[in-house]
């Protein structure tokens, strides 16, 4: 039985007592690392060590799934403006909502079941199947000549997008050392925002080309083909191989990850993977799934993690950003802009640039601080949008919006407010929810991220299926005012429930969520960990480097990036 000790507070809690842990106001003068897979393994790199080239390559490869997610979000916005001409009729708001929501529905379905099937079939084959589904969906859309064929194509594409959106951030977060975990997961979000920007740019360039939207959709076939071809030459993850008893192949994979790894280190790594797998009872995948399902709802720390992960994903959707991504060209067309797709590029470009900024600051500033900055600013600019729409003369006929006159000064205010809203979103709530994997211990991580990703797609489905109807029935002013209210409520939830998790190991995150949300305690621990790592880095720079092996590792300064993709 693993003992977890807080040195200085004179508190020692065994695993059987972990649900009753209570934090003292002060952690004392020193905090020892926790003896788990992430902090005391002999198969580790130094906590402040930069990610290896192999980890960076695998992160880039997994982030292609994020790019496909973003490209789908971006191209449909421009396609909706011109797609009606190809089908011989103008699309109604209902048609646009069905076409847009189909992908979200497909993604919701696969996000729910992906947490189970990746443990049964493996990470690699499931991700490769998602690539195939994405290509099939794209081909059907390119060949479609009516609304329902387009909907079927987007539904099949959604199956692929949903699987990729779950697996990619999970891979990356468990590949990365905790010091760099936030930044490497943001690379996946950069893939999303980069995909949106490129889709908008291509859509704007082909806006005047007959059937140009088909070219935009056809280009989306390229990323999944690249990802599929890359995985043909890569094995499955060490954890899955050990789960299936393929120890020799797992050893070869570990050797490829750790250049110069000693035989002792490889053997220890495999042993630890066996221990980690044995912590989940059950002989079959279904039995393990059942146990994890019970554990995630009955263990208080697991349930708090599930609540936070799902809540952040819901906030990301119900504060309105994806409605802007899906329908920005429609919105700007409604307020009088002739080249509405080109205006949308500015919004997508803002999202990409600010997400890039978040990449550099998320581990330094902290997740909680970024959320507490992001949500109030979003609320302010949503209110500004609501006020500006009140002074724009928009009327609806036959489920389509028309503006009287040309673009007014209030139309310019809407564009500026949406750009600032996008920047506020990207710096916080656009990134932090995808750090969801760090909330869960290994035994329920796949299931937890599956549920939270499903929450994201459920929110996307609701927003994409109702946004244009809301504009018509409760007016644009009422719609954006509703999003502002939801942003305010979200701020309250984050302030009272979301702890600071930057620089914490995955086991320390579990400890923080034991006995409550422990906001103040988490902030103290995060600051102390940050100071420790800065001091350790300075010390390491002053002494010569040595080879890492199973006999010479100093447990106090280590972390394990659990390798889930090779």
MARZA-124429 format. One record per residue (C-alpha): residue in one letter; x, y, z. Coordinates in steps of 0.05 Angstrom, whole numbers, plus 32768, in hexadecimal, padded with zeros to 4 digits. Example, Ala and Ser with C-alpha at 12.3 -4.5 7.8 and 13.67 -1.06 7.14 Angstrom:
a80F67FA6809C/s81117FEB808F/
//
This chain:
x800080008000/x801C80437FEA/x802480778021/x801C80BF800E/x803E80F0803E/x803C813B8044/x807E814A8067/x807981878093/x802F818280A1/x803C814180C6/x8004812080A0/x800A80DB8081/x7FCF80BD805B/x7FCC80778041/x7FA880638002/x7F6D80478028/x7F63808B804B/x7F6B80B7800E/x7F2280CA8009/x7F2580E9804F/x7F6181168044/x7F5C815E805C/x7F8E8194804E/x7FAF81BD8084/x7FB582088077/x80008202806D/x802781CC804A/x806481D98074/x80AB81E3805C/x80B381A8802D/x8087817D8001/x809F81387FED/x808B811B7FAA/x805680E57FAA/x806B809E7F9A/x804180927F5C/x804C80867F13/x805880CF7F05/x808880E37F3C/x80B480AB7F55/x80BE807A7F1D/x810580677F0B/x80EF806E7EC2/x80EE80BA7EC4/x810C80F87EA7/x811C81337ED3/x80DF815D7EE4/x80FC819A7EC4/x811981757E88/x8101818D7E44/x80D6815D7E1C/x80FE81307DED/x80FA81367DA2/x80D380F57DA1/x809F81117DD0/x809A81517DA7/x809181297D67/x805B80FD7D86/x8039813C7DA1/x8039815A7D5B/x801E811A7D3D/x7FE581157D70/x7FD5815F7D66/x7FC0814F7D1E/x7F7F81377D3E/x7F77817D7D5C/x7F84819B7D17/x7F4D81707CF8/x7F1E81857D30/x7F2D81CF7D23/x7F2A81CA7CD7/x7EE581AB7CDB/x7ECD81E37D08/x7EEB82187CD9/x7ED682007C94/x7E8D81F67CA5/x7E8682407CB7/x7E9A82567C71/x7E78821C7C4E/x7E34822C7C6C/x7E3582707C48/x7E3E82527C02/x7E27820A7C08/x7DDF821A7BF6/x7DF1822D7BAF/x7E0C81E77BA2/x7DCC81C77BBD/x7D9F81F37B92/x7D7F82177BCC/x7D9082477C04/x7D9C82227C46/x7D6C82337C7E/x7D85823D7CC5/x7D6A81F87CD4/x7D9381D97C9B/x7DD281FC7CB3/x7DC781E47CFB/x7DBC819C7CE5/x7DFA819C7CB9/x7E2481BB7CF1/x7E0881907D29/x7E13814E7D05/x7E5E814E7D12/x7E52815E7D5C/x7E2181247D62/x7E5280F37D43/x7E8B810D7D6F/x7E5F81067DAD/x7E5080BD7D9E/x7E9880A97D93/x7EB280D37DCE/x7E8480AB7DFC/x7E9D80667DE5/x7EE680787DD5/x7EFC80717E1D/x7EE880287E1A/x7EFF80147DD4/x7F4580327DDA/x7F5380017E13/x7F377FC77DEB/x7F547FD37DA6/x7F8E80017DB7/x7F9E804A7DAD/x7FBE80437D68/x7F88801C7D43/x7F4F80467D5F/x7F7180877D4A/x7F7E806A7D05/x7F3580567CFE/x7F23809E7D10/x7F4E80B57CD6/x7F2880877CA7/x7EE480A07CBF/x7EFB80E87CB6/x7F1080DA7C6E/x7ECE80B67C5E/x7EA680EF7C7B/x7ECD81227C52/x7EC380FB7C11/x7E7880F67C1C/x7E7381417C29/x7E9B81517BEB/x7E6C81267BC1/x7E2B813E7BE2/x7DF581617BBA/x7DBF81687BEF/x7DBA817A7C39/x7DB081337C54/x7DED81167C30/x7E16814F7C4D/x7DFA81407C92/x7E0D80F67C8C/x7E5481087C77/x7E5D81377CB1/x7E4181037CE2/x7E7580D07CCB/x7EAC81057CCF/x7E9481137D16/x7EA280CB7D29/x7EEB80D77D18/x7EF0811C7D36/x7ED381057D79/x7F0480CC7D81/x7F4080F97D6F/x7F2A81307D9E/x7F2A80FF7DD8/x7F6B80D97DC9/x7F9981137DB5/x7F9A813B7DF6/x7F9C80FB7E1F/x7FDA80E47DF9/x7FFD81267E00/x7FEF81327E4A/x800A80EE7E5D/x804780F47E30/x805C81367E50/x808281447E91/x8055816C7EBF/x807F81AB7EB6/x806F81AB7E6B/x802D81877E6C/x800281C57E64/x802B81E17E2B/x802C81A07E04/x7FE081977E0A/x7FD981DE7DF1/x7FFC81C77DB2/x7FBF819D7DA4/x7F9381DA7DAF/x7FC282007D7F/x7FB381CA7D4D/x7F6881D87D56/x7F6F82237D4F/x7FA0821C7D16/x7F6F81EE7CF2/x7F3882227CFB/x7F64825A7CE0/x7F7B82337CA3/x7F33821D7C93/x7F1B82657C97/x7F54827D7C6B/x7F4882487C35/x7EFD82547C39/x7F06829E7C2E/x7F3582937BF4/x7F0482647BD2/x7EC6828C7BE4/x7EB982A37B9D/x7ECC82607B7D/x7E9182357B66/x7E8C81F97B95/x7EC982147BBA/x7EAF81F87BFB/x7EB981B27BDE/x7F0381C17BD6/x7F0781D97C1E/x7EE781987C36/x7F13816E7C08/x7F52818D7C26/x7F3D81717C6A/x7F4E812B7C50/x7F99813B7C52/x7FA6813E7C9F/x7F8580FB7CB1/x7FAB80D97C77/x7FED80F47C93/x7FDC80DD7CD9/x7FC580997CC1/x8005808E7C98/x803080A37CD3/x801080717D03/x801C80387CD2/x8066803B7CE7/x805B80447D32/x8049800F7D66/x801280157D9A/x801F80337DDF/x804980107E13/x800F80107E44/x7FE17FED7E14/x80177FBB7DFF/x80247FA97E48/x7FD97FA37E53/x7FD87F6F7E1C/x80167F4B7E36/x80437F5F7DFC/x807F7F707E28/x80B57F677DF4/x80947F987DC4/x80877FC87DFE/x80D17FC67E0F/x80E37FD87DC8/x80B380137DCA/x80D0802C7E0B/x811680287DEE/x810080547DB5/x80E480877DE5/x811F808A7E14/x8160808D7DEC/x819780677E10/x816780497E43/x818880137E6C/x816A7FCC7E6F/x815B7FD77EB9/x813480167EA9/x810B7FF47E73/x80FC7FBA7EA0/x80E67FE87ED8/x80BA800F7EA9/x80967FD07E92/x808E7FBB7EDB/x806E7FFD7EED/x803E7FF97EB2/x80297FB47ECB/x801C7FD17F10/x7FF5800B7EF3/x7FCA7FDB7ECA/x7FBF7FAD7F05/x7FA07FE77F2C/x7F627FE07F01/x7F3F7F9E7F13/x7F1F7F717EE0/x7F377F3E7EAD/x7F147F5D7E71/x7F0E7FA47E57/x7EC37FA57E67/x7ED17F917EAF/x7F067FC77EB5/x7ED67FF97E96/x7EA07FE67EC8/x7ED07FEE7F02/x7EE980317EE9/x7EA180497EDF/x7E9280397F28/x7ED480567F41/x7ECD80987F1D/x7E8880A47F3D/x7E9580897F83/x7EDB80A17F94/x7ED280EB7FA8/x7F1381047F89/x7F0380E17F47/x7EBC80FE7F46/x7ED681447F53/x7F07813B7F19/x7ECD81247EED/x7EA3815F7F02/x7EDA81927EF3/x7EED81737EB0/x7EA581707E98/x7E9581B57EB4/x7ECF81D67E8F/x7EBD81B47E4E/x7E7581CA7E56/x7E8B82127E65/x7EB682117E26/x7E7882027DFC/x7E3F82277E20/x7E63826A7E24/x7E58826E7DD9/x7E9C82697DB7/x7E8D822F7D88/x7E4D82517D71/x7E7C82897D59/x7EAA82567D37/x7E7282307D15/x7E48826C7D00/x7E7782A87CFF/x7E7082B17CB4/x7E2482AD7CBB/x7E2582E07CF4/x7E5183127CCF/x7E2783097C90/x7DE983187CB9/x7E05835B7CD2/x7E1683717C8B/x7E5D835A7C7A/x7E6283457C31/x7EA1831A7C39/x7E8D82FD7C7C/x7EBE82C27C77/x7EF982F27C71/x7EE283167CB0/x7EDF82D27CD3/x7F2982C87CC5/x7F3983017CF5/x7F1382DC7D2C/x7F36829A7D1D/x7F7A82BD7D19/x7F6F82DC7D5D/x7F5E82987D7A/x7F9E827A7D5E/x7FCC82B27D74/x7FB182B57DBC/x7FB382697DC1/x7FFD826E7DAD/x800682A07DE7/x7FE4826F7E16/x8017823A7E02/x804E82647E21/x802B82797E61/x7FFB82417E76/x802E821C7EA2/x804B825D7EBD/x800C82847ECB/x7FE182487EDF/x7F9F822A7EC7/x7F74824A7EFD/x7F8E82907EF3/x7F84828C7EA8/x7F3C82757EB1/x7F2D82AD7EE3/x7F4882DF7EB1/x7F2682C07E74/x7EDE82B97E8C/x7ED083017EA5/x7EED831F7E65/x7EC282F07E3B/x7E8583087E62/x7E9683517E56/x7E9E83497E0A/x7E60831E7E04/x7E3883557E26/x7E5683867DF5/x7E40835A7DBB/x7DF983567DD9/x7DF583A27DDF/x7E1083AD7D98/x7DDE837B7D79/x7DA683A27D9A/x7DB683DE7D6D/x7DBD83B57D2C/x7D7C83B07D05/x7D7A83647CF7/x7D3983427CE3/x7D2B82F97CD3/x7D0382DF7C98/x7CFA82957C86/x7D2F82827CBA/x7D6482B07C9B/x7D8082F17CB7/x7D8283337C93/x7D9E83777CA7/x7D8183B97C91/x7DB783E57C74/x7E0283DA7C70/x7E3483CB7CA7/x7E2983FD7CDF/x7E5884147D16/x7E3583E27D44/x7E4783AB7D13/x7E8F83C07D1B/x7E8683BD7D66/x7E6C83767D60/x7EAA83617D39/x7EDA83827D6A/x7EB583647DA6/x7EB7831E7D87/x7F0283247D7A/x7F0E83387DC3/x7EDF83027DDB/x7F0682CF7DB2/x7F4882E77DD0/x7F2B82E17E16/x7F12829B7E07/x7F5382827DE9/x7F7F82987E24/x7F57826E7E56/x7F1982447E4B/x7F2F82337E04/x7F6C820D7E1F/x7F6481F77E67/x7F2B81C57E5E/x7F58819B7E30/x7F8781927E6B/x7F5181617E83/x7F7D81247E86/x7FA681407EC0/x7F69813F7EEC/x7F6180F37EED/x7F8B80BB7F0B/x7FA180847EDC/x7F6A80547EF1/x7F3280817ED6/x7F5780AF7EA7/x7F3D80917E66/x7EF5808F7E7E/x7EF980D57E9D/x7F1480F67E5E/x7EE080D07E35/x7EA780EE7E5F/x7EC381347E5E/x7ED081337E13/x7E8981197E09/x7E7181557E32/x7E9681837E02/x7E7581647DC6/x7E3181627DE7/x7E3781AD7DF2/x7E4E81B77DAB/x7E1281907D93/x7DE181BA7DBB/x7E0181FC7DA5/x7E0781EA7D5B/x7DBF81D07D59/x7DA0820D7D7C/x7DCB824B7D72/x7DAA82667D33/x7D6682567D50/x7D78827D7D8E/x7D8D82B97D63/x7D4982B87D43/x7D1D82AA7D7F/x7D3F82D07DB8/x7D6483027D8B/x7DB083097D84/x7DB083377DC1/x7D8E83027DEC/x7DBB82CB7DD2/x7DFC82EF7DE3/x7DE083077E26/x7DD282BE7E37/x7E1A82AB7E27/x7E3182E57E53/x7E0882CC7E8E/x7E2482857E85/x7E6B82A27E85/x7E5D82C57EC7/x7E4282857EE6/x7E7F82607ECC/x7EAD82927EED/x7E8C82847F30/x7E9382397F27/x7EDD823E7F15/x7EEC826E7F4E/x7ECF823F7F83/x7EDE81FA7F65/x7F1A81FA7F36/x7F5E81F17F5A/x7FA282047F3D/x7FC281C77F1C/x7FFE81E57EF9/x804181C37F07/x801F818C7F30/x802B81437F22/x7FEE81197F10/x7FED80F97F55/x7FF1813D7F76/x7FB481527F4E/x7F8F81167F6B/x7FA6812A7FB0/x7F8D81717FA7/x7F4781587F94/x7F44812A7FD1/x7F1781458008/x7F0081827FE0/x7F1681B07FA9/x7F4C81CE7FD7/x7F56820F7FAF/x7F8682327FDF/x7FAE81F27FED/x7FB681E57FA3/x7FD0822C7F97/x800482247FCF/x801A81E17FB4/x801F81FA7F6C/x804982357F81/x807782097FAB/x807F81D77F72/x8090820F7F43/x80C6822A7F72/x80E281E47F7C/x80E981D87F32/x810A821B7F26/x813C820B7F5D/x814881C57F42/x815481E07EFD/x818882107F17/x81AA81D97F3D/x81AB81AB7F01/x81CB81E07ED7/x820481E47F09/x821581997F09/x822B816B7ED0/x81F681407EB0/x81F680F57EBD/x81D580BB7E9C/x819180A97EB8/x818A80617ECD/x816380387EFE/x8198803B7F33/x81AB80847F32/x816A80AA7F2D/x815A80DC7F64/x811180D17F74/x810681167F91/x810C813D7F4F/x80EB810E7F1D/x80AB81067EF6/x809380D27EC4/x807580E57E81/x804B80A67E77/x805580947E2E/x801380867E0B/x8029808F7DC3/x806680797D9C/
//
